[in-house]
Amino acid sequence: MMKLTAFDQVLVYGGTGPAGAARESVQLAVAAERLGYHRFWVAEHHGTTSGCGSPEILVAAAAAATGTIRVGTASVLLPHYAPLKVATTFNLLERLHPGRIDLGIGRGPGAAERVTRLLAREGEAPYHEKIAQLLAHLTAETDLLPDSTPPQLWLTGAGAGGAHLAAHYGLPFCLAQFAHGDLRPDIVELYRENFRPGPFGALPRVAVAVRVACADDPGDVRLLRAGLALGATSTGRRTLPSWDELHALAATGSLPAEEPADMSVLAGAPAEVSERLAALTAAYAPDELAITTLCPDLGLRIRTFELLRAMVPAASATARS
């Protein structure tokens, strides 16, 4: 059975505010556990429309509110931080919640250029060196404590560079499919072909992160598609459109035109999304799926994860065991 991750970008919608976005993320973790998801991940972003600049704090809150689901990050933005600090933070989380903490790392900017400059530090090592340092710190600290284990480590990337690094260091790899309009099985195959076993994995392991806009009501699907289009042009906004705002735009005929369907988002009614999900899993044969959505209504967001949970058994027939 293919494992499922509920992946939350902790987006701030009109009227919710950053505090509300963080609280809703914890509620989503509780719902994901109830629905039988294997993991709950949050993303790190800074500025504008995201409420999660410190993912380790939200991971701690979500882990405390749940009891069995694995909790972690889609990608701590390692270029911004000292690897030792990241290692000690996530080792501590693992000790508080044994066997339940994931540390996903990545190098996407996660912020506008001006914010990235504020996060940057002089004399920082290149990304690949920071990965090596992080692995050394994680294993060195746990080696000193025989009864402890490190968090499960993942590398998230969108291209060949990330795939190469994950393979080189023997790490599980999560492909950010939502960054691509087309399927890119070549990236995953590059990872599998070059994988070298290491202390964090003896065999290659692939997750694919997909963005989904799915609802029972076709009208809701139309609003979700519009929210995706508006989110793509939200530069400079501090919040994304709320559900009420989208309804108001629909009432005045002001919703943006729907973009042509591609694989950056699996959008549509359940039957349509299920068909596209089957095509995706056939192309990648992933071990896991990480599902995110751009949806301002928490109840509908949870319903999306419920609908996807029901679709996965069919898709799993094409996945690697």
N, C-alpha and C positions, 0 to 999 in steps of 0.2 A: 504494500500500500504506500503510495506516495505521501510524504509528510507535507503538512501545510503550515505556513507561517502567516500570521496576521501582521502586516507591516504598516506602521502608522507614521506618516510624515509630520504629524502634530501641527497641522495647518490651522491658522487663525482665521475664522470667518467673521463677517460683520456681526457685532453684538456679542460674540463669544469672549473675545479678549484672550490674551496669552494664558492667564490663569485658568479660564474656562477650557481652553484647548488642552492644557495639561491634565486637568481633572477628567475630561472626556477620554483622554488617552488611557488613563487608568481604568475607566469603566469599560473601554474597548478590550483591554487585556482580560478583564474578568469575563466579558462575554465570549472572547476567543477561547478561553479555558473551558467554559461551559459548552461551547460548540465542538470541542474536541480537537482544536488546533494544537500542533506540537510546539510551536514557538510564537512568541510575540516580540517584535522588533520595533524600535523607534529609530528615526533618522536624525542626524545632526544638521541643523541649518542655523544661520545667524542673520538677524535683521529681517525687515519687511514682514512676510506673511507666515513665518514659522514661529512656533512657541517653544522650540527645543534647542537651545544653545548649549545645554549641559545634559546630554543624554544619560549620563551615569546616574544623575539624581532621579530622573524619570524611571530608569530601570529599577532603582531601589524601591521607588513607590509602587510600581507595578508588581514587583516580586513580593512585596509585603502584602499586597491586596489579593494575591493568588496563592495557590498551594502546590500545583503540579506542573503547570506549563513552563517551558523554558522561556526566559526573558533576557533580552539583550539589545544590541545595537545593530542596525543595518550597516552602519559604518561610522565609527569614530574617525574624525578627519585627522589622521595621524600626522600629516605634515605640520599641523599647528601645535603639536604637543611634544613634551619630553616622553620618550617611550617608558622610562622608569615610572613616571607618574601614572601613565595609563595602566601599566602592569600592576602596580600596587593597588590602584583603585578597583580594578576588576578581580584581582585575587581576593580582595576583602569582600566584594559582593558575593563571590563564589563561596567563601567561608560562611557568610550569613545565610546563603541559600544553596547548600551543596547540591551539585548535579543539575543546577537549573540556570546557570548564567552563560550567555553567549557574548563574545566580543567580536563584532564585525568591524573591520577597518577598511578605510578607503582614502582616496586622495582628491576627490572632487572638491571644488572650492567651497561649496555649501553656503556661499554668501556673495554679495556684490563685491566688486573689486576693492572699493574703499574699505569695506569691513575686513576683507582678507588681508589688506595691508596692516590693519590694526592687530590682527591675530599673528602676523608673521613675526619671527624672531631672528635676530642677526646670527649668522654662523651656524644655521641649522644643517644637519646632515641630509643628504638626498633620501627620498622616500624608501628606496630599497635598503639602504643602510638602517633606517629607522625600523623597518620590519625585522631585520636581523637582530637589532638591539632589543626590540620588544619580545621576540621569541626567547632570547637569552635571559631576559629579566623574568619572564613568566616561569620558565623552567627552573631557573636558579632558585627562585623564592620557594617554589613548591618542593624542590629537592631537599631543602632544609627542613621541611615539615612532612614527614613520611605519610601522615594520614590525610594530607590535602591533595587536591588536584587542581590544575589550572582551569579557567573557563574554556569553553569550546571556542576555538578561533576560526573566523571566516574572513575571507578577503572579497570585498565587493568591487566590481569594476564593470566598465561598459565596453572595453575593447581588448585588443590583443596584448597591450602592456600589462593590464591587470591579470589576464589569463596566464601570461608567462610568469609573473611574480608568484601567483598562487601555486602554479605547477612547480616552480623552482624550490619553494619553501615547503612543499608538501601540505598545503592548506586547502580546505574546502573552498570552492569558488562560487560566488553568487553573481550571475550576469544581470545587469540592469537593463532588461528588455525594454522598459519604458523609455529608454533613451534612443531607441531604434524604431524607425517606421517599418522596417522589414525584419524577417527572422534572420538571425545570424548564427546558425549552427557551426560555422567555421571557427568562431571564437571558442565555443565549448569544445570542439574537437581538438583545437590547438592545445587547450588546457589538458585534456585527457591524454593526448599523445605525448606530452612533455612532462607529465606528472612524475615527481620523484618522492618516494615515501619518506616521511620524516616523523618527528615525535608527535605531530598533531594530526597524522593520518597515514595509514598504510595504503589506501586506495583513493583514487580521485572521487570527489563528491561534488555534485552540481546542484545548485538551486537557481531558479530563474525568477526574477522579480518582475511582476506584471502589474500594470495599473488596470483596474476594472471599473466600468460604469454600467451597472446592471440593476434593474428593478423590475418588479412585477407589472407595474403600470407603464405603458408606453409614454405617457405624458411625463412621468418622472424621469424616464430615460432621456427624453428630449432636454429636460432641465439639467440633468447631469452632464450631457454633452456640452450644453451651453456653459456650464460651470467650468468644464475643462478648457474650452476655448477662451473664456475670460481669464482663467488662471494663467494661461500661457502668455497673456499680455498684461500681467499684473505688475510690471516693473514700477517700483516707486510706491505701490499701495502698501498699507500696513495690515490690511485684511483682505480676504477673498469675499466674493459675494455670498451673502447669507441665503438660506432657502427662501425667505420672504422676498429678498431682493430679486431672486431669479423668477419667482412667481409674478412680481410686479413688472419685470421686464417682459415676461410672456404676455401679460395682460395688455401691454401697450405695443406689442409687436416689435419690441426692441432687442430680442435675443439675437446673438450673432448667428451667422449662417453656419450650418453644420460642416465640419471639415470632412474630407474624404476619409473613409475608414482605412486605417492601417494598423500595424501591430504594436504601435506605441501605447495603445489603449484597447482593451477588449470591451467594446461598448455595444449595448443592445439589450433586448429581452433575454430571459434565461436560455431559451433554445438557441438563439444566435450566439450568445457568449459561450455556451457549451460546445458548439461546433468549432468556434475559433480556438477555444482552449484545447480541444482534441488535436487540432492542427499544430498548435504550439508544442504540445507534449510529444507528438509524433516526430517533430523536427529535432527536439533537444533530448528526448528521453531523460528528463531530469529526475534526480532523486527527490527533490523537494520543490515546492512552489511558494514564493513569498508574494502575498497579494496586498496591494494597496489601492486606495480609491480616493478620488477627489469629490467629497460629498459633504455638504454643510450640515446635514441633519444626522445626528448621532443614531437615531432609531433606524433610519434608512441605511446608514453605514453598517450597522450590525446586521441588518437584513441582507445586505450585499454579501457579507462574510458567510451568512447562513446559506444563501443560494449557492455560493461557490463550494461550500463544504459538501453540498448534495451532488454537485457535478463531478467532483474529483474521482470517485470510484470508477466511473466510466473512462475518464482520462488516464487513470492509473494503469490500465491494461497495456498502454503503449510505453510506460515508463520503465526504467531499469529498477530492479528490486534492490 
